[in-house]
C-alpha cells in the first residue's frame, strides 16, 4: 500500500482543488443564509441589483 507521501508533486494540486472547493461551498452557504435572513426581515435581497423601472 502506498503512503500519501508517494503522491509527491501531485499532492499540491490535489490539496489546492479540495481547499478551493471547500471555500466555494462555504461562500455559497453564507450567501444563501444572508439572503434568507433578509427575506425573513421583510427586505428584498434583489433590490440593489434590480434596474429602476421606466415610467
Secondary structure, DSSP 8 states (H G I E B T S, - for coil): ---GGGGTTHHHHHHHHHHHHHHHHHHHHHHHHHHHHHHHTT--TTGGGS-----
